[in-house]
Amino acid sequence: MDKALRQASITQLRHAKLVARPVLSVASIRQRRSTMLSDGERKSTLSALVYNKLRALKQQLTEDVANLKF
């Protein structure tokens, strides 16, 4: 009984998600596309994030090595 009840509630949730999905108009899709970053902008932003993270890791590693006591 418990398994059947759980399965029924899962089915209801799936149906609710399908019904509640918003309908996008062509205008809203076009506006969303215009506000998105271009591929070049996305790559340069990602490159900057990766570069900054690697630089921070290098700095941390340099400090850790400097603090080592032999």
Secondary structure, 3 states (H helix, E strand, C coil): CHHHHHHHHHHHHHHHHHHCCCCCCHHHHHHHHHHCCCHHHHHHHHHHHHHHHHHHHHHHHHHHHHCCCC
